[in-house]
Amino acid sequence: MPPSWYSFTDEAANFAQEIEKHMVTDFFALELHLRTTGHVFGEFVLHFLGLNRIRSVIRRLKVVRVRQGSWGDEACPANCPCDTMNWRTQTISLTALEDLEINGFEAEDHELDFLKLILHSAPMLKTVIVKLSDEISSSDDTITKKCNIFRAYPSVKCNVYLSSGK
């Protein structure tokens, strides 16, 4: 649990400012490897994508959720600063984003909320690839139900794969 003085928003803003200061050229692809240790990543990633020099040029986004043994199984404690509710209702304009790939997807509520927000925010999105976590089996019916969110975006080619590649 972070100390009581910890502010996730301040940390994210400081990180974003540092990235903005050191960007020397535009780029079109961004690959993020996240060790979440059980925490919600949506607010941080959206804050990062909200940087003007990123949101206006990014055409390909890849988010890799890296598990760290049993650490990754821990859930956020109650009132964790990484999971404020307002990030789920934010509006972000990703006008250039065409391709999204998420690896290590576990279809948790916060991951689905992140995916929905990106789908809603990227009018030029053509392809979404979701590679499920090793923890998810092909017999898990809830995954099929949860991935029905793609039906609302018929113009986007969506592929969901087990970690084995099937």
N, C-alpha and C positions, 0 to 999 in steps of 0.2 A: 504494500500500500504506500503510495507516495506521501511525503510529509504534508501537513495541513497547509503550508505556504505554497505548495507546488501548483503551478498553473499550466495546464497543458496548452492552452491557447497562447500564452506568452512564449512558451518554448517553441511552438509551431511558428509563431510570427518571427521570432529571432532566427530560426532555421531558414525560413523563407527569405528574410532580408539578406542573410549571408549568401544564399544561393543566388539571389538577384544581383548582388554586388559582384560576384565572381563569374557570371555568365559572360563569355566573350563572343559567342556566336550563336546564331539561331540553330536549332536542330529540329528534326521532325519525329524522332522516336525517343521514347522514354521508357526505361526498364527499371522498375523498383523491386528490390528484394527486401521483404519485410519479415523481421523476426518479431512477431507480435506477442509472444509469451502469454497467450490467452487474452490479450487486449483487443479492443475494437480499433480498426485502422482507418475507417471511413473519414472521420473528421480531419485527421492529419493529411491524408492523401488529397482530399478535396481542397484543403487550404493550400497545399503545394501546387495543385493543378490550377488554382485560382490566380496564380501569378500571371500577370498580363503577358509576359514574354513566353510563357509556356502554353497557356490556354489558347492563344491565338495562332500558334504554329504547329502544335503537336498533332501528328497524323496517326501515329501508332503508339499505343500504350500497352505495356506488359507489366502485370503485377504478379510477383511470385511470392507466395506466402510460405515462408520457411519454417518448418517445425523444428523444435529443439527438444526431442525426447519428451519426458513427462512435463517439462516446463510449459510446452505448448498446450497442455491439457487444462491448465488452470484458467478459470474464468475471472473476469474483472470483479473486483470486490464491489459492494454496493457503493453508489455515488462516486465511482471512479471518474477522474477528470477526462479520460479518453473517450467516454461515452455520454456526452451531453446530447440531448435529444434534438437540438436545433439543426445539426448537420444533415439530418435526414430530410429536412424540408428546404434546404438551400437550393438556390438556382445558380447554376454555373453554365457559362456558354462555351462549349467545346466545338466551335464551328468548323474546325479543320479535322477533327478526329474521325478516322475512317476504319481503323482496326483496333480491337480490344482483345487482349488475351489475359486470362487469369489462371494461374497455376496454383494448385493446393487448395482449391475451393472446397469448402465444407458445407456450404448451403446453410450456414447459420443465419439467423435473422439479420444481423448487421451486415453480413456479406451480401445478402439478397437486397437489402436497402441500398447498399453501395452500387450494386449492379443496376438496379432500377434507376437510380439517379443518373448514372452515366448514360444508360439507354435513352433517358428522357432529355439529357443535356446535349447530345451529339447528333444533330440533324443529318450529318453526312456519313454516319456510321454505316459501314457495309458488311463487316464481318466481326463476329464475336466467337472466340474460342474459349471454352471453359474446361480446364483439366481438373478433375476432382481429386481430392486428397486420397492418399493411400488408405485412409481409415474408412472410406465409403465403398460398399460392395454393390455389385450389379443388381442384387436382390432388394435394395433399399427403395421401396415404393415412394417414400416421401420425397426423394430427389426428383423423380419424374413429376410429381405434383408441384414442387417448388420451381422447377425449370419451365413451367407453363407460362411464366412471365414473358417469355420470348414471343408468344402468340400475339401480343399487343404490338409487335414490331415486325410485321410480315416482310418489310423491305430489307431487313437485316438477316444475313445468312448466319445462323447460330448453330454451333456444334459443341456438344458436351461429350467429353471423353472420360472414361475411367483412367486412373493413373497408369494402368497397364497399356493404355492406348486404344482400347476397344471403343 
